[in-house]
Amino acid sequence: MRSVLGNRKVQIVLNGGFAAVLLVVMVVGGRKFAHSGFALRHAGATLLFLIAYAFKAWGWQRLFAETDRPGASALAFAGGAACVGGIALPGRLDDALRVACVKRYPGVRTSLGAVALSLVVLGLLDNAALAPLSAVAAVHASTWTVRLGFAVVAGAGILAAAIVALLPTLAGRSFAARFRLGRWLAGHTHCNRRAVAALMFISVSWALRGTAVFLLFDALSMRSSFPLALGFLCASAASAALPIAPAGAATQAGAGSAILIASGVHAGDAIAFAVAAQVLVVGTGAIVMLLLTGWHFATRAHKSSHQRLGTKYRPSLFGLLPARPVAATDT
């Protein structure tokens, strides 16, 4: 049994089946909301969430050295799996799921330590990217308590950016070289140029998610404003930083509904919207897993066929699509 479960093909099939089941749950949940008057009609929100996954994967990819950098498809798959796993896993355990998915993804040769380190820096850059969004939400907050909460999130984001900027310098200090961990960090820590590139991609990802939430407000015929959408997004994201919490999706839905209620939205509407948003987010993660699983099998099938014909494959644009075939004589 262990040898069967250790087979990568079996793991991909199981992950794809798990994502398919959760996609069915999303459709059933969406139909339920449709009958209740909360129809998930806005396809634009789903599309923006999907594009946000790609930008997040490209940003995460920049935190690895070029010699052992995983493909963006592996990182996007890990992000989708963590989002789907957030239905049942307690807070912070989704990070362990990300590490496991990246390590077990076909073709990845990155070390476990490099993946874990990149994930820590990714979390810091997430906080840094949320800082300007939290500042906008704080300015437009209706109460001083909400404004103070968003100000704390913005301050934490600025502190996180400073830590990321100082980490390469600290890892290169002579006192760090005295320790084995310090020497390892010196060889695996990102450079600031790559960190800035990662921050740009991650910031675009969060901006797309904020726009998707705003469109979802409109799709559900609720009182909407872009600062309120940013506030909902920042509250949900900040709740994920709790060290101990129940299932991640439930915690984020609770934090999002709380900020809507504090902003004057009716409690029933706020809770329904937060649940609907989480259904859409989890469903989008399942779609990402299904798409990448299908692309993986399609790529392997095409690669095998072209190898028999004497052709070779060249990596495709952005690393998220299957490689395209080229003639063996191409340069």
C-alpha positions as CSV (number, residue, x, y, z in Angstrom):
1,M,0.0,0.0,0.0
2,R,2.8,2.4,0.9
3,S,4.5,1.8,-2.5
4,V,1.2,2.5,-4.3
5,L,0.6,5.7,-2.4
6,G,4.2,6.7,-3.0
7,N,3.7,6.5,-6.8
8,R,3.6,10.1,-8.2
9,K,0.9,9.2,-10.8
10,V,-1.3,7.8,-8.0
11,Q,-0.8,10.9,-6.0
12,I,-1.7,13.2,-8.9
13,V,-4.9,11.2,-9.5
14,L,-5.8,11.3,-5.9
15,N,-5.2,15.0,-5.7
16,G,-7.2,15.6,-8.8
17,G,-10.1,13.5,-7.5
18,F,-10.0,15.4,-4.2
19,A,-10.2,18.7,-6.1
20,A,-13.0,17.4,-8.3
21,V,-15.1,16.5,-5.2
22,L,-14.5,19.9,-3.8
23,L,-15.5,21.5,-7.1
24,V,-18.8,19.7,-6.9
25,V,-19.2,21.0,-3.4
26,M,-18.6,24.5,-4.7
27,V,-21.3,24.1,-7.4
28,V,-23.8,22.7,-4.9
29,G,-23.0,25.5,-2.5
30,G,-23.4,28.1,-5.3
31,R,-26.8,26.7,-6.3
32,K,-27.9,26.9,-2.7
33,F,-26.9,30.6,-2.5
34,A,-28.7,31.1,-5.9
35,H,-31.9,29.8,-4.4
36,S,-31.3,32.1,-1.4
37,G,-30.8,35.2,-3.5
38,F,-27.0,35.2,-3.3
39,A,-26.2,34.0,-6.8
40,L,-22.5,33.7,-7.7
41,R,-23.1,35.1,-11.1
42,H,-20.1,37.2,-11.7
43,A,-17.7,35.1,-13.8
44,G,-15.2,38.0,-13.7
45,A,-14.5,37.5,-10.0
46,T,-13.6,33.8,-10.6
47,L,-11.4,34.8,-13.5
48,L,-9.6,37.4,-11.4
49,F,-9.0,34.8,-8.6
50,L,-7.5,32.4,-11.1
51,I,-5.2,35.0,-12.5
52,A,-4.2,36.0,-9.0
53,Y,-3.0,32.4,-8.4
54,A,-0.7,32.8,-11.4
55,F,0.8,36.0,-10.2
56,K,1.3,34.6,-6.7
57,A,3.1,31.6,-8.1
58,W,5.4,33.8,-10.2
59,G,6.2,35.9,-7.2
60,W,6.9,32.8,-5.0
61,Q,9.1,31.4,-7.8
62,R,11.4,34.5,-7.6
63,L,12.4,33.6,-4.1
64,F,14.3,30.5,-5.3
65,A,17.7,30.4,-6.8
66,E,17.7,29.8,-10.5
67,T,19.6,26.6,-10.2
68,D,16.9,24.9,-8.1
69,R,13.8,27.0,-8.9
70,P,10.5,25.0,-9.1
71,G,8.2,25.5,-12.0
72,A,5.4,28.0,-11.5
73,S,2.9,25.2,-12.1
74,A,4.2,23.4,-9.0
75,L,3.8,26.5,-6.8
76,A,0.3,27.3,-8.2
77,F,-0.7,23.7,-7.5
78,A,0.6,24.0,-3.9
79,G,-1.3,27.2,-3.5
80,G,-4.6,25.7,-4.7
81,A,-4.1,22.6,-2.5
82,A,-3.5,24.8,0.6
83,C,-6.6,26.8,-0.2
84,V,-8.7,23.6,-0.6
85,G,-7.1,22.0,2.5
86,G,-8.1,25.1,4.5
87,I,-11.6,23.7,4.7
88,A,-10.5,21.1,7.3
89,L,-6.9,21.9,8.4
90,P,-6.3,24.1,11.4
91,G,-4.6,27.4,10.8
92,R,-1.0,27.4,9.7
93,L,-1.0,23.7,8.8
94,D,-1.8,24.7,5.2
95,D,1.8,25.8,5.0
96,A,2.9,22.2,5.7
97,L,0.6,21.2,2.9
98,R,2.2,23.7,0.5
99,V,5.7,22.3,1.3
100,A,4.5,18.7,0.8
101,C,2.8,19.5,-2.6
102,V,5.9,21.3,-3.9
103,K,8.2,18.5,-2.9
104,R,6.0,15.8,-4.4
105,Y,5.2,17.6,-7.6
106,P,6.7,15.9,-10.6
107,G,10.0,17.3,-11.7
108,V,10.8,19.4,-8.6
109,R,14.4,19.0,-7.3
110,T,14.4,21.8,-4.7
111,S,15.4,20.9,-1.2
112,L,13.0,20.8,1.7
113,G,14.8,23.6,3.5
114,A,14.8,25.9,0.4
115,V,11.0,25.4,0.1
116,A,10.4,26.1,3.8
117,L,12.6,29.2,3.7
118,S,10.9,30.6,0.6
119,L,7.5,30.0,2.3
120,V,8.6,32.1,5.3
121,V,9.7,34.9,3.1
122,L,6.5,34.6,1.0
123,G,4.5,35.1,4.1
124,L,6.4,38.2,5.0
125,L,6.0,39.6,1.5
126,D,2.3,38.9,1.7
127,N,2.1,41.1,4.8
128,A,4.2,43.8,3.0
129,A,1.8,43.7,0.0
130,L,-1.2,44.1,2.3
131,A,0.3,47.2,3.9
132,P,-1.0,49.7,1.3
133,L,-4.3,48.0,1.1
134,S,-4.7,48.1,4.8
135,A,-3.8,51.8,4.9
136,V,-6.6,52.5,2.4
137,A,-9.1,50.5,4.4
138,A,-8.0,52.3,7.6
139,V,-8.6,55.7,6.1
140,H,-12.1,54.7,5.1
141,A,-13.0,52.8,8.2
142,S,-16.2,53.8,10.0
143,T,-15.0,53.3,13.6
144,W,-11.8,54.1,15.3
145,T,-11.4,50.5,16.5
146,V,-11.6,49.1,13.0
147,R,-9.2,51.9,11.9
148,L,-6.7,50.9,14.6
149,G,-6.9,47.3,13.6
150,F,-6.1,48.1,9.9
151,A,-3.3,50.4,11.1
152,V,-1.7,47.5,13.0
153,V,-1.9,45.3,9.9
154,A,-0.3,48.1,7.8
155,G,2.5,48.5,10.4
156,A,3.1,44.8,10.5
157,G,3.4,44.8,6.7
158,I,6.1,47.6,6.9
159,L,8.0,45.6,9.5
160,A,7.8,42.5,7.4
161,A,9.2,44.4,4.4
162,A,12.1,45.6,6.6
163,I,12.8,42.0,7.7
164,V,12.9,40.8,4.1
165,A,15.3,43.6,3.1
166,L,17.6,43.0,6.0
167,L,17.7,39.2,5.9
168,P,20.4,38.9,3.1
169,T,22.6,41.3,5.0
170,L,22.2,39.5,8.3
171,A,22.8,36.1,6.7
172,G,26.1,37.5,5.2
173,R,27.5,38.7,8.5
174,S,30.6,37.1,9.9
175,F,29.0,36.1,13.1
176,A,26.3,34.1,11.2
177,A,29.0,32.1,9.5
178,R,30.0,30.6,12.8
179,F,26.9,28.5,12.8
180,R,25.8,25.8,10.4
181,L,22.4,27.4,10.0
182,G,23.9,30.8,9.3
183,R,26.1,29.3,6.6
184,W,23.1,27.6,5.1
185,L,21.1,30.8,5.1
186,A,24.0,32.7,3.4
187,G,23.8,30.2,0.5
188,H,20.1,30.0,0.2
189,T,18.7,33.5,1.2
190,H,17.2,35.5,-1.6
191,C,18.8,38.7,-2.9
192,N,16.9,42.0,-2.6
193,R,16.5,42.3,-6.4
194,R,14.5,39.0,-6.5
195,A,12.6,40.0,-3.4
196,V,11.5,43.2,-5.1
197,A,10.4,41.3,-8.2
198,A,8.5,38.9,-6.0
199,L,6.8,41.7,-4.1
200,M,5.6,43.2,-7.4
201,F,4.0,40.0,-8.5
202,I,2.4,39.4,-5.1
203,S,1.1,42.9,-4.9
204,V,-0.6,42.4,-8.3
205,S,-2.1,39.2,-7.0
206,W,-3.6,40.9,-3.9
207,A,-4.9,43.8,-6.0
208,L,-6.7,41.3,-8.3
209,R,-8.2,39.6,-5.3
210,G,-9.5,42.9,-4.0
211,T,-11.0,43.7,-7.3
212,A,-12.6,40.2,-7.4
213,V,-14.2,40.8,-3.9
214,F,-15.5,44.1,-5.2
215,L,-17.1,42.4,-8.2
216,L,-18.5,39.8,-5.9
217,F,-20.2,42.5,-3.8
218,D,-21.9,43.7,-7.0
219,A,-22.8,40.2,-8.1
220,L,-24.6,39.6,-4.8
221,S,-26.4,43.0,-4.9
222,M,-24.8,44.3,-1.7
223,R,-23.7,47.7,-0.7
224,S,-20.2,47.9,-2.2
225,S,-17.2,50.1,-2.2
226,F,-13.6,49.4,-3.1
227,P,-12.3,50.3,0.4
228,L,-14.8,48.0,2.0
229,A,-13.7,45.2,-0.4
230,L,-10.1,45.9,0.6
231,G,-11.1,45.8,4.3
232,F,-12.8,42.5,3.9
233,L,-9.7,41.1,2.1
234,C,-7.2,42.4,4.6
235,A,-9.3,41.1,7.6
236,S,-9.5,37.6,6.0
237,A,-5.8,37.6,5.2
238,A,-4.8,38.8,8.6
239,S,-6.8,36.1,10.3
240,A,-4.6,33.5,8.5
241,A,-1.6,34.7,10.6
242,L,-3.0,33.4,13.8
243,P,-0.7,30.7,15.2
244,I,-3.6,28.6,16.6
245,A,-7.0,28.7,14.9
246,P,-9.8,26.4,13.7
247,A,-10.1,25.5,10.0
248,G,-8.5,28.2,7.9
249,A,-11.5,28.9,5.7
250,A,-13.8,29.2,8.7
251,T,-11.5,31.6,10.4
252,Q,-11.2,33.8,7.3
253,A,-15.0,33.8,6.8
254,G,-15.5,34.8,10.4
255,A,-13.0,37.6,10.2
256,G,-14.4,38.9,7.0
257,S,-18.0,38.8,8.2
258,A,-16.9,40.6,11.4
259,I,-15.4,43.5,9.5
260,L,-18.5,43.8,7.3
261,I,-20.7,43.9,10.4
262,A,-18.5,46.5,12.0
263,S,-18.8,48.6,8.8
264,G,-22.6,48.6,9.0
265,V,-23.6,45.6,6.9
266,H,-26.5,43.6,8.2
267,A,-25.2,40.5,10.1
268,G,-27.1,38.0,8.0
269,D,-25.9,39.5,4.8
270,A,-22.3,39.8,6.1
271,I,-22.2,36.1,7.1
272,A,-23.8,35.0,3.9
273,F,-21.3,37.0,1.8
274,A,-18.3,35.7,3.8
275,V,-19.4,32.1,3.3
276,A,-20.1,32.7,-0.4
277,A,-16.7,34.3,-0.9
278,Q,-14.9,31.4,0.8
279,V,-16.9,29.0,-1.4
280,L,-15.7,30.8,-4.5
281,V,-12.1,31.0,-3.2
282,V,-12.0,27.3,-2.4
283,G,-13.6,26.4,-5.6
284,T,-11.1,28.4,-7.5
285,G,-8.3,26.5,-5.8
286,A,-9.9,23.3,-6.8
287,I,-10.1,24.5,-10.4
288,V,-6.4,25.4,-10.3
289,M,-5.6,21.8,-9.1
290,L,-7.8,20.3,-11.8
291,L,-6.3,22.4,-14.6
292,L,-2.7,21.7,-13.6
293,T,-3.3,18.0,-13.2
294,G,-4.9,17.8,-16.7
295,W,-2.0,19.9,-18.2
296,H,0.5,17.6,-16.5
297,F,-1.0,14.5,-18.0
298,A,-1.4,16.1,-21.4
299,T,2.2,17.4,-21.4
300,R,3.6,13.9,-20.6
301,A,1.5,12.3,-23.3
302,H,2.5,14.8,-25.9
303,K,6.2,14.6,-24.8
304,S,6.2,10.9,-25.1
305,S,4.6,11.0,-28.6
306,H,7.1,13.6,-29.9
307,Q,10.1,11.7,-28.4
308,R,9.1,8.7,-30.5
309,L,9.0,11.0,-33.5
310,G,12.5,12.4,-32.8
311,T,11.4,15.9,-31.7
312,K,12.0,17.7,-28.4
313,Y,10.1,20.0,-26.1
314,R,10.9,23.6,-25.2
315,P,9.5,25.1,-22.0
316,S,6.4,27.3,-22.7
317,L,5.8,30.9,-21.8
318,F,5.5,31.7,-18.1
319,G,5.9,28.0,-17.1
320,L,2.2,27.5,-16.4
321,L,1.3,26.0,-19.7
322,P,2.4,22.7,-21.2
323,A,5.7,22.8,-23.0
324,R,5.4,23.2,-26.8
325,P,7.0,20.8,-29.3
326,V,9.8,22.1,-31.5
327,A,11.9,20.3,-34.1
328,A,15.0,18.7,-32.9
329,T,17.0,20.8,-35.3
330,D,15.7,24.1,-33.8
331,T,18.1,26.2,-31.9
